[in-house]
Amino acid sequence: PGARYFITLCNKDGKGSLCQSALSESILQAWRLQHRDGDYIFHCGTVMPDHTHFLFTLSERLSLGQCLIKFKAKTKAALAAEGLEWQRDFYDHRLRAVDAMESFAKYTFLNPYRKALLPHDAAWAHWHLSLEYRPEFLQHLDAQALPPPEWLQQYQGIEELIESDLQA
């Protein structure tokens, strides 16, 4: 309880797209439900075509594994309607440093831009942010809430991000 987690869940075989409106909405609703139920405090997340990233702080109500089983159960029907399913496992990283969440939130926000899923001058419709969490990097977005171009050139992969978190 109280630990902060960066989670990645992939759809099985990487086929299909989680960004379809019904699937993306199902994922968002599951995040909201678990936040409202007190399973965790949702901070932010993004839905990508074949995976999703999200950040949360675990509550005392459920274990990490139970939270993710519930998430998968709540989104299973929407995925099945499109012939998709989640991979059996998931990737989690428990954030260690006090200020680590900022870097993971920024990574989550920038992921669709770095994967060239949309032009730099467009907003990613599948990025979601809790009303209670305001990462500092948001102050540096332009008037349309888009990232500065130099951020896309300063790529820090997830492995480097985790390594810097572990050293902090």
Secondary structure as UniProt FT lines:
FT   STRAND          4..11
FT   HELIX           12..14
FT   TURN            18..19
FT   HELIX           21..37
FT   STRAND          40..47
FT   STRAND          51..58
FT   HELIX           64..81
FT   TURN            82..83
FT   STRAND          91..94
FT   TURN            98..100
FT   HELIX           101..114
FT   TURN            115..116
FT   TURN            120..121
FT   TURN            125..126
FT   STRAND          127..129
FT   TURN            131..132
FT   HELIX           136..140
FT   TURN            143..144
FT   HELIX           149..153
FT   HELIX           158..167
//
